[in-house]
């Protein structure tokens, strides 16, 4: 399931993030890639322990904590601290898969990468190329979002970032271990949750709402590991 979340960061926050990242000292992105990915990765990144990455990453986590759509879609159990990357002319990231397990820097914890997230920080008109391409069961899907918008996609997908031909693409990316490991089960729960919310808004007097909410929670009980 591919989900787009709009305005995770409002324009003022995007401006602050970009202002800070423009000044940052970026490193070669290959440092954090596995053996196969290193061969196709051409970008720059902030290292895991970079103070700016930590500061902005914590802000993103705090904002997502209060984002109901994110919580409903991801059912997060743990999150890897967000990282930041920068693609400029001739940068790209060829077809690759993300490792299934990520260590969490500076802690003994690990995150299973059930869901991959990319939060776009650059205005899409400010750079050419740089689409995130995911190979889905229905074929390739291309995503290039407004600054402040975020895409969630299954951590299991083969994906790539198209070459940049001009401008600069800044983004945050990270992984989420979900309470519900399977993408299919998570999709069913998300669709059911949206339907319940819609009925609750449009006709809250419906008695069956309670029964539907019961079904949602019973499925969650079946499938979730908190
Ligand atoms: Ni990736």
Boltz pocket constraint, residues with backbone or C-beta under 6 A from the ligand:
constraints:
  - pocket:
      binder: B
      contacts: [[A, 96], [A, 97], [A, 98], [A, 159]]
      max_distance: 6.0
